[in-house]
Amino acid sequence: MRNLKRRLFGWSVSNSETYRECYQLHGGSINTHPDVINFISTQTGADVKYYENSRNGVLYGAYPLINGALGLKINKKYPLSYDEVLLPIRDDKRLFIPERTNRLSPLHRTNTFNSNFIIARKNEICIVKDTFSVKTEKNRRHEFNRFIKAGGSYVDQVNLSTEELSNIYITLFKARFGESVPCYSFDRIFSFINHLRKMIFGYVLYINNTPCAIDLILFNECNNFIYFDVPNGGVDPHHSVLSPGSVLMWLNIKKARELCEEKEKIMRFSIGALRPRWKYKLRWADPFKTGKPFI
């Protein structure tokens, strides 16, 4: 039945090369990135199938199915977000989505026919605001200056080895969550960062030359926009009076904006799902409901 619906909706079996081409043209979320899919399928043996929507040699869209699901849902094994599933589909074309998900990107409101973003929709994704108020800008600069005066510094992750990044991530993740959230093993984090190093983005914060905050940001660039995603990170609570988490977020958003301005591309910066205990995200982002195809 599902194969029949795919054919009726204009979708046909495709391949990884065509999918990569479509992704570069139209972009997507990190959990649908071809390099990430290849890494996870190699590591876990996941079954991956690709489908495309094309007519007369024109590629309108494509999507991957990983173990029968849209997007990678593997956050218990690797630091990958599943809060927004953004597929490479042309902005000026509306298509039917023949698969199930309740995390469909709000951007698909305008280029899909059969997606519900209103009725009984509770899941929300937090997307960093385009601009901040003058007061917010002033407060963030004050936090940053206070952090620096207290012996703080920051280093771009490109200047750190994969081993250093892996150790910093694990140390600060455990400092933040303790035993309440299991941390990934060193081998798993090292392999993840090492294989996807060109997609890792952002700064690491230090107090007196000791790491105190890290967000493991992944990003990808397509023809029209650059997508940033923060699945999780770590912070040393001993320095909470200096707000290192806030300082780090501010620096990373600033760096992302500068990159997008340099490339003359739109920035889409996801900081994950909104939950009652995560209201602090609204300082940085606006919430948008994710969608669900009705088929």
C-alpha positions, 0 to 999 in steps of 0.5 A: 500500500505504501509503495502504491501511495508513493507512485500515486504521489509521484515518487520513485526509487532513487539512489544516494547520488541523486539524493546528494544532488538534491540535498545540495540544491535544496538543503535539509536538516542534519538528520537528513544529511547524506554524510550523516546518513552514510556514517550512521548506516556504516556504523549501525548497519541501518537500512537506507532507501532513497526516493525522488520526485522528478519530471522530465529530468527536473528534480523537485525533491527527494527523501531518505528512509532509514530503517523505514523512518524519515530522518535519523532517530538515533540520539541514544547512540549518537548526538543527533537531533530528531526535533525537526525533519527538513527534506530537500524539496524545492521551495516553489513546488508543492508535493505530497509526502507519502511517509509518516513523521510528527517532526516535519519542518515548519518550512514544509508548510508551503511546499507540501500538500498533505501536511498538518501543522495546526490540528492537535500539534504539540511538538515545537522546534526552537529556531534562533531569532533573526534579530534581538532587542537592543536590551538583549544585545547589551545584556549579552555583551555585559555577560561576555565582558564579565566572563572575560574579566574573570579569566574566561577565554574562547577557542574555535573548535577548528583549533582543537584535535578530535581527541581534545574535543571528544574529551572536553565534550564527555567531561562537560556533559557529565559535569552538566548531567551527572548520572541523570543522562547517560553519556556517549562512550569516548570511542563513539564520540571520537568516531562521530566527530572524526568522520563529520569534522567538517560539519562541526561548528562553534567555540569552546569556552575556558576559565583559567585555561580549563574547559567550562562549556561546549555545544556540539553544533553541526552545520551544513550549507546548501545553495540557499541557506546554512543550517545549524543544529545544537543537539546537546552540550556540556557546561561546568556548573561550578562557573554558573555565576558567570553564565558560560552557557549563555555566553557560549550560545551568544558567541556561536550565534554571532559566529553563525550570523557572520558566516551567513552574511559572508556567504550571503545565505539565510541562517537557520539555527535550531536549538531543539525542541521546546519543553516546559523545563526548557523555557530558557530557549525562548530567550534565543529563539521563536517556537514553531510547531512541527507538522505531520503528513496525513496519508 
